[in-house]
Amino acid sequence: MEKTKFNQPFILGITLVSAMGGLLFGYDWVVIGGAKPFYERFFDISTSPYLQGWAMSSALIGCLVGAMVSGYLTDHYGRKRPLIGAAALFTIAAIGTGAANQFTLFILFRLIGGLGIGLASALSPMYIAEISPAHMRGRLVSINQLTIVIGILGAQIINYLIADKVFEADSSSAILNSWNGQTGWRWMFWAGTVPALLFFVLSFFIPESPRYLGKRGRWHEASHILERIGGTEYAIHEQTEISATLHQTGTKIDWKVLSSKKVRPVLILGVVLAVFQQWCGINVIFNYAEEVFTSAGYSVGDMLFNIVITGTVNLIFTILAMRMVDSWGRRKLMLLGAGGLAIIYLVLGTSYFFELKGIAILVLVMAAIATYGLTLAPITWVVLSEIFPNTIRGTAMAIATSALWIACFILTYTFPLLNKLLHASGTFWLYGLICLSGFLFILKSLPETKGKSLEEIEQKLTH
């Protein structure tokens, strides 16, 4: 099929529209960090650790619910309409969070934004995988991770540009009465309205997934979309393969199928990889960036700027991953990420043990972020989007994504406890041990999937 003349502008266009879910995922996830010093004083919760934690973590509840219902929505309503729904949720959340004058309303709109994140995290990579030709699927699905990183970096830059005006104000009352304390934090959230509205409008113009249409017996529509992607010969070939997998497993979702001998190992593989992407520990570095940079000798006033640098490193290595995923393959990059992080954490934990500070810690942190951005961050989503059989892809993706968000919550919640019990050195050694375990699991269980159609992958993993 590589000799087929593919309609690359069409493929790239619908990929970019779908990947806007990733951009808003990244933006909405990170923007609250820059707004934190201001909305906490506005809502008078700066002395309540419980309410501070609830404000920061409430979106996770929405993420989990969104991921859990994504399977039902995609199986019953396709991929396109739930994407439109996610875009609507992002738009409502961006407007409402910025406009909230009561803490309860603020939390409500954070929950709505979390629903959008949960839906987009499952839907966008799955949709892209289902419309992508096999030989370029890795790069195209990686675009979703790229837009997540761009969204994160965009939020960091906007937070920095707005918050920079009040660093001269040290007291709580001065910050509260400043422009940023009253209005600036709102613009951090409102800035997300522009891409959210654009995503909402453009989502009406993308086609439905041909694999979903085939599953529903709408072969004429599926064939038309496949022809637009790669021409008549490609459409016939893909339709034959899709039809064969549906014939073997049936088109009706049956929960018994998920626990069958053929499918259960694939589902376990997906869940373990999703959990490992979180438990590899990198999000701890993102969440506790302030402490990391302060320990490296930087002032609090420089902290947001340094976080922007972190986001830039993440972006650069995600772009490199897009160039490598279809040449190196998924398995090699996943092994590189797990093994590389295990080594970095060993050195980082040892550095903390011997109380090293300054540039040494900073370099190790940047190395960890670069390794994650090149490997586990984008490649995990590529693998999850392509390993599940056609008939259960929506449900299986929902299960794996739900496991990912549960793992994210556990990681975030347990870090302070582990840090107190094991100190920074022991905590990073523990994450290193998890990464070593992940390396061994990937080495044993993950086959290479580059260059294969979704149906070929299904045949390999379920037979």
C-alpha positions in Angstrom: 0.0 0.0 0.0 3.0 2.3 0.3 2.9 2.8 -3.5 -0.6 4.1 -3.3 -1.0 7.8 -3.9 -2.5 9.0 -0.7 -4.5 12.2 -0.4 -2.1 13.7 2.2 -3.7 17.2 2.5 -7.1 15.5 3.3 -5.5 13.0 5.8 -3.4 15.7 7.5 -6.4 18.1 7.6 -8.7 15.7 9.4 -5.8 14.6 11.7 -5.1 18.2 12.7 -8.8 18.8 13.5 -9.1 15.7 15.6 -5.8 16.5 17.3 -7.2 19.8 18.5 -8.7 17.7 21.2 -5.1 17.0 22.3 -4.2 20.7 22.2 -7.2 21.6 24.5 -6.4 18.6 26.7 -2.9 20.0 27.3 -4.0 23.6 27.7 -6.9 22.9 30.1 -4.7 20.5 32.1 -1.9 23.0 32.7 -3.5 26.4 32.7 -4.8 26.1 36.3 -1.2 26.0 37.6 -0.5 29.5 36.5 -3.9 30.8 37.7 -3.5 29.1 41.1 -1.9 32.0 43.1 -4.7 34.3 42.0 -8.0 32.3 42.1 -7.0 31.0 45.5 -6.9 34.5 46.9 -10.0 35.5 45.0 -12.0 32.6 46.4 -10.3 32.9 49.8 -9.1 29.3 49.9 -5.3 30.1 50.2 -5.4 28.9 53.9 -7.4 25.7 53.2 -5.2 22.8 51.9 -8.4 20.7 51.3 -10.0 23.3 49.1 -6.7 24.0 47.3 -6.3 20.3 46.6 -10.0 20.0 45.4 -9.5 23.0 43.0 -6.4 21.4 41.5 -7.6 17.8 41.3 -11.4 18.2 40.6 -10.8 18.0 36.8 -9.4 14.5 37.4 -12.9 13.3 38.4 -14.2 14.7 35.1 -11.3 13.0 33.2 -12.1 9.6 34.7 -15.9 9.9 33.9 -15.2 11.2 30.4 -12.8 8.3 29.7 -15.3 5.8 31.1 -18.2 6.9 29.0 -16.2 7.3 25.9 -16.5 3.6 25.1 -20.3 3.7 25.2 -20.4 6.9 23.2 -18.0 5.7 20.4 -19.7 2.3 20.2 -23.2 3.8 19.8 -22.6 7.2 18.2 -19.3 6.8 16.3 -16.2 8.9 16.7 -17.3 12.2 15.1 -20.2 13.2 17.3 -18.4 12.5 20.6 -15.5 14.6 19.3 -18.0 17.5 18.7 -19.3 16.9 22.2 -15.8 17.1 23.7 -15.2 20.4 21.8 -18.5 21.8 23.2 -17.4 20.8 26.8 -14.0 22.5 26.3 -15.8 25.7 25.1 -18.3 25.7 28.0 -15.5 25.1 30.6 -13.2 27.8 29.2 -15.9 30.5 29.3 -17.5 29.3 32.6 -14.3 28.8 34.6 -13.1 32.3 33.8 -16.5 33.9 34.5 -17.1 32.1 37.9 -17.6 34.3 40.9 -18.3 31.5 43.3 -16.0 28.6 44.2 -18.7 26.0 43.6 -19.3 27.3 40.0 -15.5 27.3 39.5 -15.3 23.6 40.5 -18.4 22.8 38.3 -16.7 24.2 35.2 -13.4 22.4 36.1 -15.4 19.2 36.2 -16.9 20.0 32.8 -13.4 20.7 31.4 -12.3 17.3 32.9 -15.0 15.6 31.0 -13.7 17.1 27.8 -10.2 16.0 28.6 -11.3 12.4 29.4 -13.2 12.2 26.1 -10.5 13.8 24.0 -7.7 11.6 25.5 -9.5 8.5 24.3 -11.2 9.7 21.1 -8.6 11.8 19.3 -5.8 9.1 19.0 -8.3 6.4 18.2 -10.0 8.4 15.5 -6.6 9.4 13.9 -5.5 5.7 14.0 -8.7 4.6 12.2 -8.3 7.0 9.3 -4.5 6.7 8.9 -2.7 4.5 6.3 -0.5 1.9 8.0 2.9 3.3 7.0 2.2 6.8 8.4 -0.1 6.0 11.3 2.6 6.4 14.0 3.5 9.9 12.8 -0.1 10.9 12.5 -1.2 9.6 15.9 1.9 11.3 17.4 0.5 14.6 16.1 -2.1 14.3 18.9 0.7 14.1 21.5 2.4 17.0 19.7 -0.7 19.2 20.1 -1.0 18.1 23.8 2.6 19.4 24.3 1.8 22.6 22.3 -1.3 23.1 24.5 0.8 22.7 27.6 3.5 25.1 26.3 0.8 27.6 25.2 -0.7 27.6 28.7 2.7 28.0 30.3 3.5 31.0 28.0 0.1 32.7 28.6 0.3 32.1 32.3 3.8 33.6 32.3 2.9 36.7 30.3 -0.2 37.4 32.4 1.2 36.5 35.8 4.5 38.3 35.2 2.8 41.6 36.0 2.2 40.8 39.6 5.5 39.3 40.8 6.3 42.6 42.4 3.2 42.1 44.7 4.3 39.8 47.5 1.4 40.0 50.0 -1.9 38.2 49.6 -3.9 41.4 49.8 -1.8 43.1 47.1 -2.2 40.1 44.8 -5.9 39.9 45.4 -6.5 43.6 44.7 -4.3 43.6 41.6 -5.6 43.3 38.0 -4.4 39.7 37.9 -6.0 38.9 41.2 -9.4 40.1 40.0 -9.3 39.6 36.2 -6.0 38.3 34.9 -6.5 34.7 36.1 -9.8 34.7 34.3 -8.1 35.5 31.0 -5.8 32.5 31.5 -9.0 30.3 31.2 -10.8 32.5 28.6 -7.8 32.2 26.2 -8.7 28.6 25.7 -12.1 29.7 24.2 -10.6 30.5 20.8 -9.1 27.0 20.0 -12.2 25.4 21.7 -14.6 27.2 19.4 -12.4 26.5 16.4 -12.3 22.8 17.3 -16.1 22.8 17.7 -16.8 24.3 14.3 -14.2 22.3 12.4 -15.3 19.0 13.9 -18.5 19.2 11.9 -16.5 19.0 8.7 -14.5 15.9 9.4 -15.8 12.5 8.2 -16.9 9.6 10.4 -14.3 6.8 11.0 -14.6 4.3 8.1 -14.0 1.4 10.5 -17.0 2.5 12.6 -19.1 2.8 9.5 -18.1 -0.7 8.4 -18.9 -2.0 11.8 -22.4 -0.5 11.4 -22.8 -2.0 7.9 -22.6 1.4 6.3 -20.1 0.2 3.7 -21.0 2.7 1.0 -20.1 5.6 3.2 -17.0 3.8 4.5 -15.9 3.1 0.9 -16.3 6.8 -0.1 -14.1 8.0 2.8 -11.4 5.3 2.1 -11.4 6.3 -1.6 -10.8 10.0 -0.5 -7.9 8.8 1.6 -6.1 6.5 -0.9 -8.2 5.9 -4.0 -10.3 3.0 -5.3 -7.7 0.2 -4.9 -6.8 1.2 -1.4 -10.5 1.4 -0.5 -11.2 -2.1 -1.8 -8.2 -3.5 0.1 -9.0 -1.8 3.4 -12.7 -2.7 3.1 -11.8 -6.4 2.6 -9.6 -6.4 5.7 -12.1 -4.6 7.9 -14.9 -6.9 6.8 -12.8 -10.0 7.5 -12.1 -8.9 11.1 -15.8 -8.0 11.7 -16.9 -11.3 10.2 -14.6 -13.2 12.6 -15.6 -11.5 15.8 -19.1 -10.1 15.0 -20.2 -6.5 15.1 -22.0 -6.5 18.5 -20.1 -5.5 21.6 -20.2 -8.3 24.2 -18.5 -7.9 27.5 -17.6 -11.6 27.4 -15.5 -10.8 24.4 -13.3 -8.6 26.5 -12.5 -11.5 28.9 -12.0 -14.1 26.2 -8.7 -15.9 25.8 -8.0 -14.1 22.5 -8.8 -10.5 23.7 -7.9 -10.6 27.4 -4.1 -10.5 26.8 -4.4 -7.5 24.5 -6.6 -5.7 27.0 -4.1 -6.4 29.8 -1.3 -5.2 27.6 -3.1 -1.9 26.9 -4.0 -1.3 30.6 -0.5 -2.0 31.8 1.1 0.3 29.2 -1.5 3.1 30.1 -0.7 2.7 33.8 3.0 2.6 33.2 2.9 5.8 31.3 1.8 7.5 34.5 3.7 5.4 37.1 7.0 6.0 35.3 6.9 9.1 37.5 7.4 11.9 35.0 4.3 13.8 36.0 5.7 14.2 39.5 8.4 16.2 37.9 5.9 18.4 36.1 3.6 18.8 39.2 6.5 19.7 41.5 8.5 21.8 39.0 8.6 24.7 41.5 10.5 22.7 44.1 12.8 21.2 41.4 13.8 24.6 40.0 14.1 26.2 43.5 16.4 23.4 44.5 18.4 24.1 41.4 19.1 27.6 42.7 16.5 29.6 40.8 14.4 32.3 42.4 10.6 31.9 42.6 10.3 34.9 40.3 12.1 32.9 37.5 10.1 29.7 38.1 7.3 30.2 35.5 9.9 31.1 32.9 11.9 27.9 33.7 8.7 25.9 33.4 8.3 27.3 29.9 11.8 26.0 29.1 10.7 22.6 30.4 7.7 22.8 28.0 10.0 23.7 25.1 12.2 20.7 25.8 9.1 18.5 25.8 8.0 20.0 22.5 11.4 19.5 20.8 11.6 15.8 21.7 8.0 15.1 20.8 8.8 16.4 17.3 11.8 14.1 17.2 9.5 11.2 18.2 7.2 11.9 15.3 10.2 11.5 12.9 11.3 8.3 14.6 8.1 6.4 15.4 7.6 4.9 11.9 11.3 4.2 11.3 12.5 3.0 14.6 9.2 1.5 15.5 7.1 1.5 18.7 8.8 -1.3 20.6 12.3 0.2 20.4 11.2 3.6 21.5 9.1 2.2 24.4 12.1 0.1 25.6 14.4 3.2 25.2 12.0 5.3 27.4 11.6 2.7 30.1 15.3 1.8 30.3 16.4 5.4 29.9 14.2 6.7 32.7 15.3 3.8 35.0 18.9 4.9 34.6 18.1 8.6 35.0 16.1 8.0 38.2 18.9 5.9 39.6 21.3 8.8 39.2 18.7 11.4 40.3 17.9 9.5 43.5 21.6 9.1 44.2 22.1 12.8 43.6 19.4 13.6 46.2 20.9 11.0 48.6 24.2 12.8 48.5 22.4 16.2 48.7 23.7 17.5 45.3 21.9 20.7 44.2 22.0 23.2 41.4 22.7 22.5 37.8 23.2 18.7 38.3 19.6 18.2 39.4 18.3 20.5 36.6 20.2 18.6 33.9 18.9 15.2 35.2 15.3 16.6 35.2 15.6 17.9 31.7 17.1 14.5 30.6 14.0 12.8 32.1 11.6 15.1 30.4 13.4 14.7 27.1 13.4 10.9 27.3 9.7 10.9 28.2 8.8 13.3 25.4 10.7 11.2 22.9 9.3 7.9 24.0 6.6 7.0 26.5 4.5 10.2 26.2 3.6 9.9 22.4 4.3 6.2 21.7 2.0 4.9 24.4 -0.9 6.7 22.8 0.1 5.3 19.4 0.2 1.7 20.7 -3.1 2.1 22.5 -4.8 3.4 19.4 -3.8 0.5 17.3 -3.6 -2.8 19.3 -7.3 -3.3 20.1 -9.6 -5.2 17.7 -12.0 -3.3 15.5 -15.2 -4.4 17.2 -14.1 -3.5 20.8 -11.7 -0.6 20.1 -14.0 2.0 21.6 -14.7 0.0 24.8 -11.2 -1.2 25.2 -9.7 2.2 24.6 -12.1 3.6 27.3 -10.9 0.9 29.8 -7.2 1.6 29.1 -7.7 5.4 29.3 -9.7 5.1 32.5 -6.9 3.0 34.0 -4.5 5.8 32.9 -6.4 8.5 34.7 -6.8 6.4 37.9 -3.0 5.8 37.8 -2.5 9.5 37.4 -4.6 10.2 40.5 -2.7 7.6 42.5 0.6 8.9 41.4 -0.3 12.5 42.3 -1.8 11.6 45.6 1.0 9.2 46.8 4.0 11.4 45.9 3.9 13.5 49.1 3.4 10.4 51.2 6.3 8.6 49.5 8.5 11.7 49.7 7.9 11.9 53.4 8.5 8.2 54.0 11.3 7.5 51.6 12.6 11.0 51.0 13.4 12.3 47.5 16.2 9.7 46.9 14.1 6.7 47.8 11.1 7.9 45.9 13.0 8.3 42.7 14.7 4.9 43.2 11.2 3.5 43.5 10.2 5.1 40.2 13.4 3.7 38.7 12.4 0.2 39.9 8.9 0.7 38.3 10.6 1.7 35.0 12.8 -1.3 35.1 9.8 -3.5 35.6 8.1 -1.7 32.7 11.2 -2.4 30.5 11.0 -6.1 31.2 7.2 -6.2 30.5 7.6 -4.4 27.2 10.5 -6.6 26.2 8.3 -9.7 26.8 4.8 -8.6 25.8 4.9 -5.8 23.2 5.3 -6.9 19.5 6.4 -4.4 16.9 3.4 -2.8 15.1 5.0 -0.3 12.7 3.9 -0.6 9.1 1.0 -3.0 9.7 -2.6 -2.2 9.1 -5.0 -2.3 12.2 -6.4 -5.5 10.9 -3.0 -7.1 10.5 -2.2 -6.1 14.1 -5.5 -7.6 15.2 -4.7 -10.9 13.5 -1.2 -11.0 15.1 -2.4 -10.2 18.7 -5.5 -12.3 18.8 -4.4 -15.5 17.1 
